[in-house]
Amino acid sequence: MTGKIKKASVILTALCIMNLCTGAGTAKPEAGSPGEEPSFLFADGDVVGFIGDSITHVEYLPVSYVELLDNYYLSHYPELETEFRNLGMAGYTVQDILDIYDVDPAFRGINKAVILLGMNDAMQKIPTEEYLADLEELVNRFKEEGLSGEDILVLSPTPYDQTCGINYDRNGVPYQTTDTGLLDFTEKLPGKTAQWGVAYLDLHTPMRNLSLEIQKENDRNTLTVGDCIHPDLEGHWMMVYEILTAQRAWKLGNLMEEKMDFYEGEKGMCWSFYPEILPLERDEGLERLCEIFPTAGTLAREGFRLEGLSREKSYALAVDGKELGVYSGRELEEEIDLAAAEENPLKGVMERAAELNRERHHNAALYRAALCAARAENPDLSEDRMRIRYTAWKTEDNRLREEIRNLVLEAVNREYTVTVTEEGYPAEELLEEARQAAEQAEKEKAAREAAEQSILWLKKKKFVFN
């Protein structure tokens, strides 16, 4: 196809919230310039270990924030090959992680660490000074393994939902006051992590604030599974949102820059492109979070704008022959969300990838539980004794990661055709118009080249004759 853009422009945008926040608190994203280069906490080739307790291990849900983050990177940065490794241990304190560190082969080989610990420390009433000392020792263990301060991200513990009505008996007496300890941890962590030279992010404050907000409607509303401790699916999505927001980057994918074979006719336009991003799966947890915290919708949104069409007419938008919907020129000009279109052929790719990541999570949770059980049965357990279990898990995990990687790469490395046609005008006819226009253009080009060759021949003959 050939053609010239006369009056329309197409923009595909996606918010990709990266660039690590360090120091004393959480930074909200500022509108960045589309030309700014994103800066990543997680880069190509990284093996990121997520060290935590049951809130990372997550045996109570089909997925954790670890795999949800993985899905986000897969969908928005498919060119990066990054391993997200779940190292959560249900029931563990920071000291318990130190005790298991040399036993678990899964700790070997990571070059980035994300640490989320403290809930069990607070529930066991471990003093803040002891918690911080243990955490510093864990940070130093990673540094001894070759990680620098910028390779380590410490997350504040998520809140114990102490204000939720579920936490009180019929006489108004709280079952737990664990959040008092967690608040003290969170208050001290910014200064300590700055001393240690590592990155820090406060999850406690935004999650507690959102919990207080939803409890204005019903005091039993909570971001936990109903035990005031473990975040539910929307709670895990909230964690993902906060982590990505703190990393702070904006990614702009422009279909006009990536366009090939653009054609504009009287009844519409069409072009080919290779996608820069894929639609993130919108599971029920993300949908519920968006209801109470609409800003989270930026996680999965793919804004598409098409300017210059008649604002009153309706147009069918299709990708590879699958109609995504019929929109007015006004709607296309103001922006539609491609990720929300059920017929988007790219949606199925990330839905399958998310399904495989849930399988990865299940396998990792089983391995972590086996390690917990083996350690409880034999306190002198060695790394060699765990290696058989580890090898079995890691072999299957590598296979699933490769399947996911191949799935995503195949999707982003193939060509797709976009058609935008006036309602009622078949896309096939527009594509045929484009084909004929391309053929005509090729004929005209060949005729021009032949004429130019003839002129050169005549000039050469004239020169020889003289």
C-alpha angles and dihedrals in degrees: 000000000000132000146128128255105239108166111347133087127186125204127183113190134179129181110233108180111205143131113101121259114217135185132029106356154346119301120206117222120268120208105271129203114263087233094059116111112235118239117215136212087193115046138179110297096016122143104206117197116203107204117194151109129269090313087067098030090051110184090165099066134043091243141014135213087269094065092038089057088048090053090051093052091046092052100041102030104030091157091067119088103206128158117218107200121194110219099168120142118198113235095009129141124203089265091052089055089051089052093051096040097095094039100056115076089199089077090064119095101019116133099183127047131199112189123200110169137134110083094097092040089057093044089052089048093238106175116256092241091055092046091051093046091052091047091051089051090052091050089051091051089058091047089052087055089058102266116137125218092262089056092062125075119187115200121201113241115270113250128273098230094238094159094056116110089233088069093064132075122222090275092055094253114142118238091210137017093187094130090069088068093042090052089054091049090050093048093053100039100077094059094042097048089049088055091049091050095235133126119264135196128185111222094161099069101049093042092048091047092051090048090053090049096053091044090064086075096040124000090216093061111114143166089227132083089258100281095089089236114068118059114237122225094282088047090056090048088052088055090050091049092051094047093049092044091052089052087057118196135138123219120199119195112190117196091196091059090048095041124123130187095008116192129181121191136171093272102038148313139262138190142163127244146168112233120243093195138022127221111267113232111260104213125181092267094058091044091053092046090052089055093058098027108029093182088073087071088083088074094072105021123118108188116208122187129181117186131192101041124121104279093213099050125083123235134195114226116203137173117203090345095307111120111227094188147299115268137176119246086248092056092048091049093050093045137263129212111246092189090062093056106104093205094055102129091213093060093074091058095062093038088058091044090051090049090054090047089055087055089050090051092050092051093047091049090053092050092048091049091050090052091050091050094046092049092049091050095045117024089187092058112148131214090246090059091054096044095086091056090042094051092050092050095043094048092055092041091053090050092052092046090052091049091051092046093050091047093053096042092050089053097050096040098058130082122253129193122223122199128187111186137168109264110274095022109111115240088219090064091050090051090049089051088052092049092051091046090052091050091048091049090051091051091049091048091050091048091051092049091048091050091049090051091050092052091050090049092051092048090050092050092048091052092050092048093053 
